[in-house]
Amino acid sequence: MNLDDVMGELREEYLQSFELKVKNLAGNLENKEYDLIELEFHKMKGTGETYGIPEISQLGYVVEKICQTKQNAITEAFPLAIELIHLIVQERSQEKGIDLKANSSFLKLESIAE
């Protein structure tokens, strides 16, 4: 097994982990545990690039910023972030990428973060 094969397997496991992450995030939102939401998106910001999925890092950056500076907007931003996670996982599972700068939900998140 070469390095590309190993990275491919790790990327696949990483993508599969988002089902549980989304479930946990929904529980965090329900319990108003905004610090845990911020922490999870901080982790995404750091790990997305590592696994070759820069869209996850971009999303993590924007949502973490919202959690830090616009906590009152988390409930508005959360459904958009979850929608984007699902889209990214779907596209990357098919070995496709997504240009978040061309996605209206991501652009809305960016506007919330400003």
Biopython code that builds the backbone (N, CA, C, O; Angstrom):
import numpy as np
from Bio.PDB.StructureBuilder import StructureBuilder

atoms = [
    (1, "MET", "N", (0.851, -1.173, 0.000)),
    (1, "MET", "CA", (0.000, 0.000, 0.000)),
    (1, "MET", "C", (0.903, 1.244, 0.000)),
    (1, "MET", "O", (1.807, 1.368, 0.826)),
    (2, "ASN", "N", (0.642, 2.145, -0.927)),
    (2, "ASN", "CA", (1.465, 3.352, -1.006)),
    (2, "ASN", "C", (0.798, 4.507, -0.243)),
    (2, "ASN", "O", (-0.309, 4.374, 0.278)),
    (3, "LEU", "N", (1.497, 5.624, -0.195)),
    (3, "LEU", "CA", (1.019, 6.783, 0.565)),
    (3, "LEU", "C", (-0.329, 7.289, 0.060)),
    (3, "LEU", "O", (-1.186, 7.664, 0.860)),
    (4, "ASP", "N", (-0.524, 7.303, -1.247)),
    (4, "ASP", "CA", (-1.803, 7.754, -1.806)),
    (4, "ASP", "C", (-2.953, 6.864, -1.339)),
    (4, "ASP", "O", (-4.038, 7.355, -1.029)),
    (5, "ASP", "N", (-2.714, 5.563, -1.290)),
    (5, "ASP", "CA", (-3.742, 4.630, -0.823)),
    (5, "ASP", "C", (-4.079, 4.880, 0.644)),
    (5, "ASP", "O", (-5.248, 4.888, 1.029)),
    (6, "VAL", "N", (-3.055, 5.083, 1.449)),
    (6, "VAL", "CA", (-3.253, 5.348, 2.873)),
    (6, "VAL", "C", (-4.039, 6.641, 3.062)),
    (6, "VAL", "O", (-4.995, 6.686, 3.837)),
    (7, "MET", "N", (-3.633, 7.690, 2.354)),
    (7, "MET", "CA", (-4.343, 8.970, 2.467)),
    (7, "MET", "C", (-5.790, 8.835, 1.986)),
    (7, "MET", "O", (-6.694, 9.441, 2.560)),
    (8, "GLY", "N", (-6.007, 8.052, 0.946)),
    (8, "GLY", "CA", (-7.363, 7.829, 0.458)),
    (8, "GLY", "C", (-8.239, 7.162, 1.508)),
    (8, "GLY", "O", (-9.393, 7.544, 1.696)),
    (9, "GLU", "N", (-7.693, 6.174, 2.183)),
    (9, "GLU", "CA", (-8.444, 5.498, 3.241)),
    (9, "GLU", "C", (-8.719, 6.435, 4.413)),
    (9, "GLU", "O", (-9.824, 6.455, 4.955)),
    (10, "LEU", "N", (-7.716, 7.205, 4.796)),
    (10, "LEU", "CA", (-7.899, 8.159, 5.891)),
    (10, "LEU", "C", (-8.937, 9.213, 5.533)),
    (10, "LEU", "O", (-9.759, 9.591, 6.368)),
    (11, "ARG", "N", (-8.900, 9.684, 4.301)),
    (11, "ARG", "CA", (-9.871, 10.690, 3.842)),
    (11, "ARG", "C", (-11.284, 10.110, 3.897)),
    (11, "ARG", "O", (-12.225, 10.787, 4.313)),
    (12, "GLU", "N", (-11.426, 8.851, 3.473)),
    (12, "GLU", "CA", (-12.736, 8.203, 3.492)),
    (12, "GLU", "C", (-13.261, 8.077, 4.928)),
    (12, "GLU", "O", (-14.431, 8.354, 5.190)),
    (13, "GLU", "N", (-12.395, 7.661, 5.851)),
    (13, "GLU", "CA", (-12.794, 7.564, 7.259)),
    (13, "GLU", "C", (-13.170, 8.937, 7.811)),
    (13, "GLU", "O", (-14.135, 9.074, 8.562)),
    (14, "TYR", "N", (-12.400, 9.943, 7.431)),
    (14, "TYR", "CA", (-12.671, 11.316, 7.869)),
    (14, "TYR", "C", (-14.056, 11.757, 7.391)),
    (14, "TYR", "O", (-14.838, 12.310, 8.164)),
    (15, "LEU", "N", (-14.352, 11.513, 6.130)),
    (15, "LEU", "CA", (-15.660, 11.885, 5.589)),
    (15, "LEU", "C", (-16.784, 11.142, 6.311)),
    (15, "LEU", "O", (-17.833, 11.720, 6.596)),
    (16, "GLN", "N", (-16.562, 9.874, 6.600)),
    (16, "GLN", "CA", (-17.580, 9.083, 7.302)),
    (16, "GLN", "C", (-17.817, 9.582, 8.720)),
    (16, "GLN", "O", (-18.903, 9.398, 9.270)),
    (17, "SER", "N", (-16.814, 10.207, 9.309)),
    (17, "SER", "CA", (-16.939, 10.703, 10.687)),
    (17, "SER", "C", (-17.917, 11.873, 10.793)),
    (17, "SER", "O", (-18.349, 12.214, 11.894)),
    (18, "PHE", "N", (-18.264, 12.480, 9.683)),
    (18, "PHE", "CA", (-19.124, 13.661, 9.741)),
    (18, "PHE", "C", (-20.565, 13.327, 10.093)),
    (18, "PHE", "O", (-21.291, 14.194, 10.579)),
    (19, "GLU", "N", (-20.987, 12.119, 9.866)),
    (19, "GLU", "CA", (-22.352, 11.741, 10.267)),
    (19, "GLU", "C", (-22.507, 11.905, 11.784)),
    (19, "GLU", "O", (-23.488, 12.481, 12.255)),
    (20, "LEU", "N", (-21.538, 11.399, 12.536)),
    (20, "LEU", "CA", (-21.578, 11.532, 13.990)),
    (20, "LEU", "C", (-21.325, 12.975, 14.421)),
    (20, "LEU", "O", (-21.946, 13.458, 15.368)),
    (21, "LYS", "N", (-20.417, 13.664, 13.731)),
    (21, "LYS", "CA", (-20.132, 15.066, 14.069)),
    (21, "LYS", "C", (-21.397, 15.913, 13.956)),
    (21, "LYS", "O", (-21.686, 16.724, 14.836)),
    (22, "VAL", "N", (-22.142, 15.727, 12.882)),
    (22, "VAL", "CA", (-23.363, 16.504, 12.665)),
    (22, "VAL", "C", (-24.384, 16.204, 13.761)),
    (22, "VAL", "O", (-25.046, 17.111, 14.267)),
    (23, "LYS", "N", (-24.505, 14.942, 14.118)),
    (23, "LYS", "CA", (-25.437, 14.558, 15.190)),
    (23, "LYS", "C", (-25.030, 15.225, 16.506)),
    (23, "LYS", "O", (-25.873, 15.770, 17.219)),
    (24, "ASN", "N", (-23.740, 15.177, 16.820)),
    (24, "ASN", "CA", (-23.251, 15.806, 18.051)),
    (24, "ASN", "C", (-23.441, 17.319, 18.022)),
    (24, "ASN", "O", (-23.818, 17.920, 19.028)),
    (25, "LEU", "N", (-23.182, 17.928, 16.878)),
    (25, "LEU", "CA", (-23.364, 19.370, 16.745)),
    (25, "LEU", "C", (-24.821, 19.767, 16.964)),
    (25, "LEU", "O", (-25.102, 20.784, 17.599)),
    (26, "ALA", "N", (-25.744, 18.967, 16.441)),
    (26, "ALA", "CA", (-27.170, 19.251, 16.632)),
    (26, "ALA", "C", (-27.527, 19.201, 18.115)),
    (26, "ALA", "O", (-28.297, 20.030, 18.600)),
    (27, "GLY", "N", (-26.968, 18.233, 18.829)),
    (27, "GLY", "CA", (-27.188, 18.160, 20.273)),
    (27, "GLY", "C", (-26.589, 19.354, 20.991)),
    (27, "GLY", "O", (-27.180, 19.890, 21.929)),
    (28, "ASN", "N", (-25.402, 19.771, 20.541)),
    (28, "ASN", "CA", (-24.767, 20.954, 21.138)),
    (28, "ASN", "C", (-25.635, 22.190, 20.938)),
    (28, "ASN", "O", (-25.788, 23.000, 21.852)),
    (29, "LEU", "N", (-26.202, 22.335, 19.748)),
    (29, "LEU", "CA", (-27.058, 23.486, 19.480)),
    (29, "LEU", "C", (-28.303, 23.439, 20.358)),
    (29, "LEU", "O", (-28.699, 24.447, 20.943)),
    (30, "GLU", "N", (-28.910, 22.270, 20.444)),
    (30, "GLU", "CA", (-30.119, 22.115, 21.250)),
    (30, "GLU", "C", (-29.852, 22.471, 22.715)),
    (30, "GLU", "O", (-30.698, 23.059, 23.388)),
    (31, "ASN", "N", (-28.665, 22.104, 23.192)),
    (31, "ASN", "CA", (-28.302, 22.376, 24.586)),
    (31, "ASN", "C", (-27.612, 23.732, 24.773)),
    (31, "ASN", "O", (-27.143, 24.060, 25.863)),
    (32, "LYS", "N", (-27.561, 24.505, 23.697)),
    (32, "LYS", "CA", (-26.930, 25.832, 23.714)),
    (32, "LYS", "C", (-25.478, 25.777, 24.186)),
    (32, "LYS", "O", (-25.008, 26.662, 24.901)),
    (33, "GLU", "N", (-24.778, 24.721, 23.772)),
    (33, "GLU", "CA", (-23.361, 24.547, 24.101)),
    (33, "GLU", "C", (-22.528, 25.135, 22.962)),
    (33, "GLU", "O", (-21.870, 24.420, 22.206)),
    (34, "TYR", "N", (-22.582, 26.445, 22.871)),
    (34, "TYR", "CA", (-21.953, 27.137, 21.764)),
    (34, "TYR", "C", (-20.425, 26.991, 21.776)),
    (34, "TYR", "O", (-19.785, 27.014, 20.725)),
    (35, "ASP", "N", (-19.862, 26.843, 22.951)),
    (35, "ASP", "CA", (-18.413, 26.644, 23.023)),
    (35, "ASP", "C", (-18.003, 25.318, 22.374)),
    (35, "ASP", "O", (-16.934, 25.231, 21.771)),
    (36, "LEU", "N", (-18.837, 24.295, 22.494)),
    (36, "LEU", "CA", (-18.535, 23.007, 21.866)),
    (36, "LEU", "C", (-18.709, 23.081, 20.346)),
    (36, "LEU", "O", (-17.979, 22.430, 19.599)),
    (37, "ILE", "N", (-19.670, 23.867, 19.902)),
    (37, "ILE", "CA", (-19.844, 24.082, 18.462)),
    (37, "ILE", "C", (-18.615, 24.791, 17.911)),
    (37, "ILE", "O", (-18.073, 24.404, 16.875)),
    (38, "GLU", "N", (-18.184, 25.829, 18.613)),
    (38, "GLU", "CA", (-16.989, 26.559, 18.182)),
    (38, "GLU", "C", (-15.773, 25.626, 18.136)),
    (38, "GLU", "O", (-14.995, 25.674, 17.183)),
    (39, "LEU", "N", (-15.608, 24.793, 19.141)),
    (39, "LEU", "CA", (-14.474, 23.871, 19.188)),
    (39, "LEU", "C", (-14.504, 22.898, 18.016)),
    (39, "LEU", "O", (-13.468, 22.638, 17.404)),
    (40, "GLU", "N", (-15.669, 22.363, 17.698)),
    (40, "GLU", "CA", (-15.761, 21.406, 16.591)),
    (40, "GLU", "C", (-15.425, 22.061, 15.257)),
    (40, "GLU", "O", (-14.736, 21.465, 14.429)),
    (41, "PHE", "N", (-15.905, 23.274, 15.045)),
    (41, "PHE", "CA", (-15.578, 23.955, 13.792)),
    (41, "PHE", "C", (-14.120, 24.403, 13.768)),
    (41, "PHE", "O", (-13.517, 24.492, 12.698)),
    (42, "HIS", "N", (-13.553, 24.682, 14.932)),
    (42, "HIS", "CA", (-12.116, 24.970, 15.007)),
    (42, "HIS", "C", (-11.319, 23.740, 14.556)),
    (42, "HIS", "O", (-10.350, 23.857, 13.806)),
    (43, "LYS", "N", (-11.737, 22.577, 15.020)),
    (43, "LYS", "CA", (-11.073, 21.333, 14.610)),
    (43, "LYS", "C", (-11.202, 21.117, 13.104)),
    (43, "LYS", "O", (-10.244, 20.709, 12.447)),
    (44, "MET", "N", (-12.374, 21.390, 12.564)),
    (44, "MET", "CA", (-12.568, 21.244, 11.117)),
    (44, "MET", "C", (-11.646, 22.183, 10.354)),
    (44, "MET", "O", (-11.074, 21.813, 9.329)),
    (45, "LYS", "N", (-11.509, 23.396, 10.864)),
    (45, "LYS", "CA", (-10.621, 24.374, 10.225)),
    (45, "LYS", "C", (-9.216, 23.801, 10.117)),
    (45, "LYS", "O", (-8.537, 23.993, 9.108)),
    (46, "GLY", "N", (-8.787, 23.108, 11.143)),
    (46, "GLY", "CA", (-7.431, 22.571, 11.154)),
    (46, "GLY", "C", (-7.263, 21.262, 10.402)),
    (46, "GLY", "O", (-6.194, 21.007, 9.848)),
    (47, "THR", "N", (-8.283, 20.434, 10.371)),
    (47, "THR", "CA", (-8.119, 19.095, 9.787)),
    (47, "THR", "C", (-8.487, 19.001, 8.313)),
    (47, "THR", "O", (-7.991, 18.113, 7.620)),
    (48, "GLY", "N", (-9.325, 19.873, 7.822)),
    (48, "GLY", "CA", (-9.769, 19.778, 6.433)),
    (48, "GLY", "C", (-8.620, 19.739, 5.444)),
    (48, "GLY", "O", (-8.558, 18.858, 4.586)),
    (49, "GLU", "N", (-7.720, 20.684, 5.563)),
    (49, "GLU", "CA", (-6.557, 20.734, 4.656)),
    (49, "GLU", "C", (-5.693, 19.489, 4.805)),
    (49, "GLU", "O", (-5.183, 18.954, 3.821)),
    (50, "THR", "N", (-5.533, 19.034, 6.049)),
    (50, "THR", "CA", (-4.709, 17.859, 6.314)),
    (50, "THR", "C", (-5.205, 16.651, 5.526)),
    (50, "THR", "O", (-4.410, 15.866, 5.008)),
    (51, "TYR", "N", (-6.509, 16.513, 5.441)),
    (51, "TYR", "CA", (-7.099, 15.387, 4.720)),
    (51, "TYR", "C", (-7.352, 15.689, 3.247)),
    (51, "TYR", "O", (-7.964, 14.885, 2.542)),
    (52, "GLY", "N", (-6.888, 16.833, 2.787)),
    (52, "GLY", "CA", (-7.048, 17.177, 1.381)),
    (52, "GLY", "C", (-8.437, 17.657, 1.022)),
    (52, "GLY", "O", (-8.872, 17.527, -0.122)),
    (53, "ILE", "N", (-9.132, 18.212, 2.000)),
    (53, "ILE", "CA", (-10.493, 18.713, 1.779)),
    (53, "ILE", "C", (-10.544, 20.164, 2.273)),
    (53, "ILE", "O", (-11.068, 20.441, 3.351)),
    (54, "PRO", "N", (-9.996, 21.079, 1.477)),
    (54, "PRO", "CA", (-9.907, 22.471, 1.930)),
    (54, "PRO", "C", (-11.258, 23.126, 2.189)),
    (54, "PRO", "O", (-11.340, 24.094, 2.945)),
    (55, "GLU", "N", (-12.310, 22.614, 1.574)),
    (55, "GLU", "CA", (-13.644, 23.189, 1.794)),
    (55, "GLU", "C", (-14.045, 23.069, 3.270)),
    (55, "GLU", "O", (-14.698, 23.957, 3.817)),
    (56, "ILE", "N", (-13.652, 21.974, 3.898)),
    (56, "ILE", "CA", (-13.961, 21.791, 5.322)),
    (56, "ILE", "C", (-13.231, 22.856, 6.140)),
    (56, "ILE", "O", (-13.795, 23.433, 7.069)),
    (57, "SER", "N", (-11.975, 23.107, 5.783)),
    (57, "SER", "CA", (-11.220, 24.145, 6.497)),
    (57, "SER", "C", (-11.851, 25.517, 6.297)),
    (57, "SER", "O", (-11.950, 26.296, 7.245)),
    (58, "GLN", "N", (-12.275, 25.817, 5.081)),
    (58, "GLN", "CA", (-12.919, 27.109, 4.808)),
    (58, "GLN", "C", (-14.188, 27.258, 5.637)),
    (58, "GLN", "O", (-14.419, 28.296, 6.256)),
    (59, "LEU", "N", (-15.000, 26.219, 5.642)),
    (59, "LEU", "CA", (-16.248, 26.245, 6.408)),
    (59, "LEU", "C", (-15.952, 26.378, 7.896)),
    (59, "LEU", "O", (-16.589, 27.168, 8.594)),
    (60, "GLY", "N", (-14.987, 25.606, 8.378)),
    (60, "GLY", "CA", (-14.619, 25.676, 9.788)),
    (60, "GLY", "C", (-14.195, 27.070, 10.197)),
    (60, "GLY", "O", (-14.574, 27.560, 11.261)),
    (61, "TYR", "N", (-13.404, 27.709, 9.344)),
    (61, "TYR", "CA", (-12.923, 29.068, 9.631)),
    (61, "TYR", "C", (-14.096, 30.040, 9.795)),
    (61, "TYR", "O", (-14.149, 30.804, 10.758)),
    (62, "VAL", "N", (-15.021, 30.002, 8.860)),
    (62, "VAL", "CA", (-16.129, 30.968, 8.872)),
    (62, "VAL", "C", (-17.060, 30.721, 10.055)),
    (62, "VAL", "O", (-17.476, 31.667, 10.724)),
    (63, "VAL", "N", (-17.389, 29.463, 10.314)),
    (63, "VAL", "CA", (-18.322, 29.188, 11.409)),
    (63, "VAL", "C", (-17.654, 29.432, 12.765)),
    (63, "VAL", "O", (-18.303, 29.910, 13.696)),
    (64, "GLU", "N", (-16.384, 29.114, 12.881)),
    (64, "GLU", "CA", (-15.675, 29.425, 14.125)),
    (64, "GLU", "C", (-15.715, 30.934, 14.379)),
    (64, "GLU", "O", (-15.943, 31.369, 15.508)),
    (65, "LYS", "N", (-15.499, 31.715, 13.353)),
    (65, "LYS", "CA", (-15.531, 33.178, 13.487)),
    (65, "LYS", "C", (-16.918, 33.645, 13.946)),
    (65, "LYS", "O", (-17.027, 34.533, 14.792)),
    (66, "ILE", "N", (-17.960, 33.053, 13.393)),
    (66, "ILE", "CA", (-19.321, 33.404, 13.813)),
    (66, "ILE", "C", (-19.501, 33.080, 15.290)),
    (66, "ILE", "O", (-20.050, 33.884, 16.043)),
    (67, "CYS", "N", (-19.040, 31.906, 15.703)),
    (67, "CYS", "CA", (-19.161, 31.508, 17.111)),
    (67, "CYS", "C", (-18.419, 32.474, 18.035)),
    (67, "CYS", "O", (-18.871, 32.751, 19.146)),
    (68, "GLN", "N", (-17.297, 32.975, 17.577)),
    (68, "GLN", "CA", (-16.477, 33.861, 18.405)),
    (68, "GLN", "C", (-17.002, 35.290, 18.461)),
    (68, "GLN", "O", (-16.902, 35.949, 19.496)),
    (69, "THR", "N", (-17.559, 35.768, 17.354)),
    (69, "THR", "CA", (-17.898, 37.187, 17.277)),
    (69, "THR", "C", (-19.383, 37.490, 17.145)),
    (69, "THR", "O", (-19.806, 38.616, 17.408)),
    (70, "LYS", "N", (-20.171, 36.519, 16.748)),
    (70, "LYS", "CA", (-21.610, 36.765, 16.512)),
    (70, "LYS", "C", (-22.438, 35.623, 17.092)),
    (70, "LYS", "O", (-23.252, 35.023, 16.390)),
    (71, "GLN", "N", (-22.231, 35.328, 18.365)),
    (71, "GLN", "CA", (-22.882, 34.172, 18.970)),
    (71, "GLN", "C", (-24.402, 34.197, 18.794)),
    (71, "GLN", "O", (-25.036, 33.145, 18.719)),
    (72, "ASN", "N", (-24.982, 35.389, 18.729)),
    (72, "ASN", "CA", (-26.433, 35.492, 18.542)),
    (72, "ASN", "C", (-26.875, 35.039, 17.149)),
    (72, "ASN", "O", (-28.069, 34.863, 16.906)),
    (73, "ALA", "N", (-25.920, 34.849, 16.231)),
    (73, "ALA", "CA", (-26.257, 34.420, 14.867)),
    (73, "ALA", "C", (-26.028, 32.922, 14.643)),
    (73, "ALA", "O", (-26.209, 32.427, 13.530)),
    (74, "ILE", "N", (-25.636, 32.210, 15.681)),
    (74, "ILE", "CA", (-25.342, 30.781, 15.509)),
    (74, "ILE", "C", (-26.565, 30.015, 15.039)),
    (74, "ILE", "O", (-26.457, 29.151, 14.169)),
    (75, "THR", "N", (-27.718, 30.316, 15.597)),
    (75, "THR", "CA", (-28.917, 29.569, 15.200)),
    (75, "THR", "C", (-29.286, 29.823, 13.737)),
    (75, "THR", "O", (-29.864, 28.951, 13.087)),
    (76, "GLU", "N", (-28.964, 30.991, 13.222)),
    (76, "GLU", "CA", (-29.193, 31.284, 11.799)),
    (76, "GLU", "C", (-28.138, 30.592, 10.934)),
    (76, "GLU", "O", (-28.449, 30.075, 9.861)),
    (77, "ALA", "N", (-26.903, 30.584, 11.401)),
    (77, "ALA", "CA", (-25.793, 30.029, 10.618)),
    (77, "ALA", "C", (-25.766, 28.506, 10.628)),
    (77, "ALA", "O", (-25.333, 27.880, 9.660)),
    (78, "PHE", "N", (-26.227, 27.916, 11.716)),
    (78, "PHE", "CA", (-26.087, 26.469, 11.899)),
    (78, "PHE", "C", (-26.690, 25.639, 10.765)),
    (78, "PHE", "O", (-26.004, 24.763, 10.240)),
    (79, "PRO", "N", (-27.943, 25.876, 10.363)),
    (79, "PRO", "CA", (-28.502, 25.054, 9.280)),
    (79, "PRO", "C", (-27.715, 25.183, 7.968)),
    (79, "PRO", "O", (-27.585, 24.213, 7.221)),
    (80, "LEU", "N", (-27.199, 26.368, 7.697)),
    (80, "LEU", "CA", (-26.391, 26.564, 6.486)),
    (80, "LEU", "C", (-25.101, 25.759, 6.575)),
    (80, "LEU", "O", (-24.679, 25.143, 5.596)),
    (81, "ALA", "N", (-24.475, 25.767, 7.750)),
    (81, "ALA", "CA", (-23.231, 25.022, 7.939)),
    (81, "ALA", "C", (-23.466, 23.524, 7.788)),
    (81, "ALA", "O", (-22.666, 22.830, 7.159)),
    (82, "ILE", "N", (-24.546, 23.027, 8.356)),
    (82, "ILE", "CA", (-24.847, 21.587, 8.257)),
    (82, "ILE", "C", (-25.147, 21.212, 6.813)),
    (82, "ILE", "O", (-24.700, 20.170, 6.335)),
    (83, "GLU", "N", (-25.895, 22.049, 6.123)),
    (83, "GLU", "CA", (-26.175, 21.820, 4.698)),
    (83, "GLU", "C", (-24.867, 21.709, 3.912)),
    (83, "GLU", "O", (-24.716, 20.833, 3.060)),
    (84, "LEU", "N", (-23.937, 22.596, 4.205)),
    (84, "LEU", "CA", (-22.655, 22.587, 3.498)),
    (84, "LEU", "C", (-21.808, 21.374, 3.857)),
    (84, "LEU", "O", (-21.126, 20.818, 2.996)),
    (85, "ILE", "N", (-21.844, 20.962, 5.110)),
    (85, "ILE", "CA", (-21.120, 19.737, 5.481)),
    (85, "ILE", "C", (-21.635, 18.570, 4.654)),
    (85, "ILE", "O", (-20.849, 17.814, 4.082)),
    (86, "HIS", "N", (-22.949, 18.421, 4.591)),
    (86, "HIS", "CA", (-23.530, 17.325, 3.811)),
    (86, "HIS", "C", (-23.125, 17.413, 2.341)),
    (86, "HIS", "O", (-22.792, 16.401, 1.724)),
    (87, "LEU", "N", (-23.155, 18.603, 1.790)),
    (87, "LEU", "CA", (-22.788, 18.790, 0.389)),
    (87, "LEU", "C", (-21.319, 18.448, 0.153)),
    (87, "LEU", "O", (-20.986, 17.760, -0.812)),
    (88, "ILE", "N", (-20.450, 18.924, 1.027)),
    (88, "ILE", "CA", (-19.021, 18.647, 0.877)),
    (88, "ILE", "C", (-18.752, 17.153, 0.981)),
    (88, "ILE", "O", (-18.014, 16.594, 0.169)),
    (89, "VAL", "N", (-19.345, 16.507, 1.975)),
    (89, "VAL", "CA", (-19.145, 15.060, 2.144)),
    (89, "VAL", "C", (-19.653, 14.311, 0.919)),
    (89, "VAL", "O", (-18.991, 13.395, 0.431)),
    (90, "GLN", "N", (-20.815, 14.694, 0.426)),
    (90, "GLN", "CA", (-21.384, 14.038, -0.759)),
    (90, "GLN", "C", (-20.459, 14.193, -1.966)),
    (90, "GLN", "O", (-20.151, 13.217, -2.650)),
    (91, "GLU", "N", (-20.025, 15.407, -2.216)),
    (91, "GLU", "CA", (-19.172, 15.662, -3.386)),
    (91, "GLU", "C", (-17.816, 14.972, -3.243)),
    (91, "GLU", "O", (-17.330, 14.358, -4.193)),
    (92, "ARG", "N", (-17.211, 15.069, -2.076)),
    (92, "ARG", "CA", (-15.890, 14.468, -1.867)),
    (92, "ARG", "C", (-15.956, 12.949, -1.864)),
    (92, "ARG", "O", (-14.986, 12.289, -2.234)),
    (93, "SER", "N", (-17.082, 12.388, -1.454)),
    (93, "SER", "CA", (-17.252, 10.934, -1.503)),
    (93, "SER", "C", (-17.271, 10.436, -2.944)),
    (93, "SER", "O", (-16.967, 9.275, -3.221)),
    (94, "GLN", "N", (-17.630, 11.327, -3.846)),
    (94, "GLN", "CA", (-17.623, 11.007, -5.279)),
    (94, "GLN", "C", (-16.364, 11.550, -5.944)),
    (94, "GLN", "O", (-16.274, 11.635, -7.169)),
    (95, "GLU", "N", (-15.385, 11.920, -5.100)),
    (95, "GLU", "CA", (-14.102, 12.441, -5.558)),
    (95, "GLU", "C", (-14.235, 13.702, -6.396)),
    (95, "GLU", "O", (-13.482, 13.921, -7.345)),
    (96, "LYS", "N", (-15.207, 14.525, -6.024)),
    (96, "LYS", "CA", (-15.406, 15.823, -6.642)),
    (96, "LYS", "C", (-15.131, 16.889, -5.591)),
    (96, "LYS", "O", (-15.189, 16.621, -4.391)),
    (97, "GLY", "N", (-14.840, 18.069, -6.039)),
    (97, "GLY", "CA", (-14.666, 19.199, -5.135)),
    (97, "GLY", "C", (-15.844, 20.143, -5.252)),
    (97, "GLY", "O", (-16.753, 19.930, -6.054)),
    (98, "ILE", "N", (-15.818, 21.175, -4.454)),
    (98, "ILE", "CA", (-16.870, 22.178, -4.513)),
    (98, "ILE", "C", (-16.228, 23.553, -4.284)),
    (98, "ILE", "O", (-15.388, 23.725, -3.401)),
    (99, "ASP", "N", (-16.638, 24.500, -5.084)),
    (99, "ASP", "CA", (-16.152, 25.870, -4.937)),
    (99, "ASP", "C", (-17.110, 26.608, -4.012)),
    (99, "ASP", "O", (-18.181, 27.046, -4.431)),
    (100, "LEU", "N", (-16.719, 26.739, -2.767)),
    (100, "LEU", "CA", (-17.598, 27.381, -1.795)),
    (100, "LEU", "C", (-17.867, 28.836, -2.125)),
    (100, "LEU", "O", (-18.925, 29.364, -1.784)),
    (101, "LYS", "N", (-16.927, 29.488, -2.781)),
    (101, "LYS", "CA", (-17.118, 30.898, -3.133)),
    (101, "LYS", "C", (-18.225, 31.087, -4.175)),
    (101, "LYS", "O", (-18.667, 32.208, -4.425)),
    (102, "ALA", "N", (-18.665, 29.985, -4.775)),
    (102, "ALA", "CA", (-19.768, 30.040, -5.738)),
    (102, "ALA", "C", (-21.060, 29.478, -5.144)),
    (102, "ALA", "O", (-22.046, 29.288, -5.856)),
    (103, "ASN", "N", (-21.049, 29.216, -3.841)),
    (103, "ASN", "CA", (-22.202, 28.604, -3.186)),
    (103, "ASN", "C", (-22.932, 29.657, -2.343)),
    (103, "ASN", "O", (-22.326, 30.313, -1.496)),
    (104, "SER", "N", (-24.222, 29.808, -2.584)),
    (104, "SER", "CA", (-24.989, 30.858, -1.909)),
    (104, "SER", "C", (-25.052, 30.664, -0.390)),
    (104, "SER", "O", (-25.056, 31.645, 0.353)),
    (105, "SER", "N", (-25.100, 29.432, 0.073)),
    (105, "SER", "CA", (-25.138, 29.195, 1.520)),
    (105, "SER", "C", (-23.826, 29.618, 2.169)),
    (105, "SER", "O", (-23.825, 30.203, 3.252)),
    (106, "PHE", "N", (-22.716, 29.322, 1.511)),
    (106, "PHE", "CA", (-21.425, 29.728, 2.057)),
    (106, "PHE", "C", (-21.285, 31.250, 2.037)),
    (106, "PHE", "O", (-20.777, 31.844, 2.987)),
    (107, "LEU", "N", (-21.730, 31.865, 0.966)),
    (107, "LEU", "CA", (-21.669, 33.323, 0.882)),
    (107, "LEU", "C", (-22.519, 33.970, 1.978)),
    (107, "LEU", "O", (-22.149, 35.009, 2.526)),
    (108, "LYS", "N", (-23.653, 33.354, 2.291)),
    (108, "LYS", "CA", (-24.500, 33.846, 3.381)),
    (108, "LYS", "C", (-23.757, 33.729, 4.716)),
    (108, "LYS", "O", (-23.797, 34.650, 5.532)),
    (109, "LEU", "N", (-23.078, 32.597, 4.937)),
    (109, "LEU", "CA", (-22.289, 32.427, 6.158)),
    (109, "LEU", "C", (-21.202, 33.486, 6.269)),
    (109, "LEU", "O", (-20.974, 34.055, 7.337)),
    (110, "GLU", "N", (-20.538, 33.740, 5.153)),
    (110, "GLU", "CA", (-19.500, 34.777, 5.162)),
    (110, "GLU", "C", (-20.083, 36.134, 5.523)),
    (110, "GLU", "O", (-19.467, 36.902, 6.263)),
    (111, "SER", "N", (-21.271, 36.432, 5.002)),
    (111, "SER", "CA", (-21.874, 37.729, 5.308)),
    (111, "SER", "C", (-22.277, 37.815, 6.780)),
    (111, "SER", "O", (-22.204, 38.887, 7.380)),
    (112, "ILE", "N", (-22.693, 36.712, 7.354)),
    (112, "ILE", "CA", (-23.022, 36.688, 8.785)),
    (112, "ILE", "C", (-21.747, 36.934, 9.603)),
    (112, "ILE", "O", (-21.774, 37.645, 10.607)),
    (113, "ALA", "N", (-20.640, 36.342, 9.167)),
    (113, "ALA", "CA", (-19.383, 36.424, 9.906)),
    (113, "ALA", "C", (-18.775, 37.829, 9.887)),
    (113, "ALA", "O", (-17.995, 38.179, 10.772)),
    (114, "GLU", "N", (-19.126, 38.623, 8.892)),
    (114, "GLU", "CA", (-18.523, 39.959, 8.777)),
    (114, "GLU", "C", (-19.032, 40.927, 9.811)),
    (114, "GLU", "O", (-18.613, 42.084, 9.833)),
]
sb = StructureBuilder()
sb.init_structure("model")
sb.init_model(0)
sb.init_chain("A")
sb.init_seg("    ")
for serial, (resi, resn, name, xyz) in enumerate(atoms, 1):
    if name == "N":
        sb.init_residue(resn, " ", resi, " ")
    sb.init_atom(name, np.array(xyz, "f"), 0.0, 1.0, " ", f" {name:<3s}", serial, name[0])
structure = sb.get_structure()
